[in-house]
């Protein structure tokens, strides 16, 4: 028809190439159609999810505020008021000692549950989680520790007041909050820590809610003995 010799090698190669090109074109077109269909499906699903999310936000806003938000104004969480931290008195044995600069305890502080509830609401927690936040606040932890001070054998450890306090933060492993925990328990001096027995170490470790065995691993007793000797002399 076209004057081509079907038995010619070049003609056969040209025909094969044309067939391959045609097959590639058909495959490309089919791929484009399939891809376009998937994109439309994903866009539809995304639109549906966005609508569900908007409905969820409106429902949540209604449950918390009791009214519908304006269509053009998205619901935003209420800002959390910043309240300065409160602390129990550093000396449970002598809370009236004038030399102690640690703030006095605030009994039944009304701000603690309120702040805890706002913190829980800010991260989307339930009411039971708000109680956990209040329970783990610093004032609650220090009060809980101070309430167990009577479990220690101070006849063996020794007694001290805030006026005699050493800087326990010199001990490796003791930070500011851990020092306040020890103060709430009635432990202020290197001498008291140096007098710890194995029983005292385990008991203090458990009461101050510290990592199990950490006092021994950081060797608080030997550190305190060294600090005590440097400060007061080996024979004191």
Secondary structure, DSSP 8 states (H G I E B T S, - for coil): --S--TT-HHHHHHHHHHHHHHHHHHHHHHHHHHHHHHHHHHHHHHHHHHHHHHHHHHHHHHHHHSS---TTS----------------S-SS-TT-TT--S----TT-HHHHHHHHHHHHHTT--HHHHHHHHHTSHHHHHHHHHTTGGGS-HHHH----GGG---GGGSTT--HHHHHHHHHHT--SHHHHHT--HHHHHHHHHHTT--TTHHHHTTHHHHHHHHHHHHH-TT-
